[in-house]
Amino acid sequence: MIIETKGFKGLKSDLAHLDEVTTKLGFVRGQWEYTRATYDLKMEDPTTKSDYYLRVNTRAESGKLESPYAILYIEEAYIGRATFPHGLDYESPIPDAILNKAKQKLTQLQQLLA
């Protein structure tokens, strides 16, 4: 499920600053290639014990990810339910409490990057 947040998509930051603010918010950066990185935030639904991941995709506008000065822009933010052994189900319904928490985290991230 893609989460639409006004003004979020297209935000830009250097890698060092983006890493710093996402870490403060509890995200973990994963790197798939030199020009793209994802930031994941794990959230657990206490009623069902299911795990959900809020994922923010970024892409390098200039530089490569081994440089803290690389400029990245945000492409999309989306959420999915974790599936065993490795995966996310983006079609499952997301509990309101989890979705609200995800939107709050995206708002906080947007404010820190503004």
C-alpha positions as CSV (number, residue, x, y, z in Angstrom):
1,M,0.0,0.0,0.0
2,I,1.5,3.3,-1.1
3,I,1.0,6.1,1.5
4,E,0.3,9.4,-0.1
5,T,1.6,12.3,2.0
6,K,1.4,15.8,0.5
7,G,4.9,17.3,0.0
8,F,6.7,14.1,0.9
9,K,7.5,12.6,-2.4
10,G,10.4,14.4,-4.1
11,L,12.0,15.7,-0.9
12,K,15.8,15.8,-1.2
13,S,18.6,15.4,1.3
14,D,22.3,14.4,1.4
15,L,22.9,10.8,2.5
16,A,24.5,11.8,5.8
17,H,21.6,13.9,7.0
18,L,19.0,11.4,5.7
19,D,20.7,8.6,7.6
20,E,20.9,10.8,10.8
21,V,17.2,11.7,10.8
22,T,15.9,8.3,9.8
23,T,17.9,6.7,12.5
24,K,16.5,9.1,15.1
25,L,13.0,8.0,14.0
26,G,13.8,4.2,14.2
27,F,14.4,3.5,10.5
28,V,17.1,1.1,9.3
29,R,18.8,1.8,5.9
30,G,19.2,-1.0,3.4
31,Q,21.1,-0.5,0.2
32,W,20.3,-2.4,-2.9
33,E,22.6,-0.7,-5.3
34,Y,24.8,2.3,-5.6
35,T,22.0,4.7,-6.6
36,R,19.1,3.4,-4.5
37,A,18.4,3.0,-0.8
38,T,15.5,2.0,1.3
39,Y,14.7,3.0,4.8
40,D,12.5,0.5,6.8
41,L,10.7,1.0,10.1
42,K,9.3,-2.2,11.8
43,M,6.0,-1.9,13.6
44,E,4.3,-4.6,15.5
45,D,0.5,-4.9,15.9
46,P,0.1,-6.0,19.6
47,T,-3.3,-7.6,19.1
48,T,-2.3,-9.9,16.2
49,K,1.5,-10.0,16.8
50,S,1.9,-9.3,13.1
51,D,4.8,-7.2,11.9
52,Y,4.5,-4.4,9.4
53,Y,7.2,-2.4,7.7
54,L,7.0,1.2,6.6
55,R,9.4,1.5,3.7
56,V,10.7,4.7,2.1
57,N,12.4,4.4,-1.3
58,T,15.1,6.9,-2.2
59,R,17.2,7.3,-5.3
60,A,20.4,9.2,-5.8
61,E,20.1,12.4,-7.8
62,S,23.8,13.0,-7.7
63,G,26.7,11.0,-6.4
64,K,26.7,7.4,-5.2
65,L,25.6,6.0,-1.9
66,E,29.2,5.3,-0.6
67,S,29.5,9.1,-0.4
68,P,27.8,11.0,2.6
69,Y,27.4,13.9,0.2
70,A,25.3,12.1,-2.3
71,I,22.0,13.8,-2.8
72,L,19.0,11.5,-2.6
73,Y,15.3,12.2,-3.3
74,I,12.3,10.3,-1.9
75,E,10.4,8.3,-4.5
76,E,7.6,6.6,-2.5
77,A,6.6,5.5,1.0
78,Y,4.6,2.3,1.4
79,I,3.7,-0.2,4.0
80,G,3.2,-4.0,4.0
81,R,2.7,-6.9,6.4
82,A,5.8,-9.1,6.9
83,T,5.6,-12.6,5.6
84,F,7.8,-15.6,6.3
85,P,10.5,-16.1,5.4
86,H,11.4,-12.9,3.5
87,G,8.8,-10.6,2.1
88,L,6.1,-8.0,2.5
89,D,2.5,-8.4,1.5
90,Y,1.4,-5.0,0.2
91,E,-2.2,-6.2,-0.5
92,S,-3.2,-7.1,3.1
93,P,-5.3,-4.6,5.0
94,I,-3.3,-2.5,7.4
95,P,-4.8,-1.9,10.9
96,D,-5.7,1.7,11.6
97,A,-3.4,2.0,14.6
98,I,-0.4,0.9,12.4
99,L,-1.3,3.1,9.5
100,N,-1.7,6.1,11.8
101,K,1.7,5.5,13.4
102,A,3.2,5.2,9.9
103,K,1.7,8.5,8.8
104,Q,3.0,10.1,12.0
105,K,6.5,8.9,11.3
106,L,6.3,10.2,7.7
107,T,5.1,13.6,8.9
108,Q,8.0,13.7,11.4
109,L,10.5,12.7,8.7
110,Q,9.1,15.4,6.4
111,Q,9.5,18.0,9.1
112,L,13.1,17.0,9.8
113,L,14.0,17.2,6.2
114,A,12.2,20.5,5.5
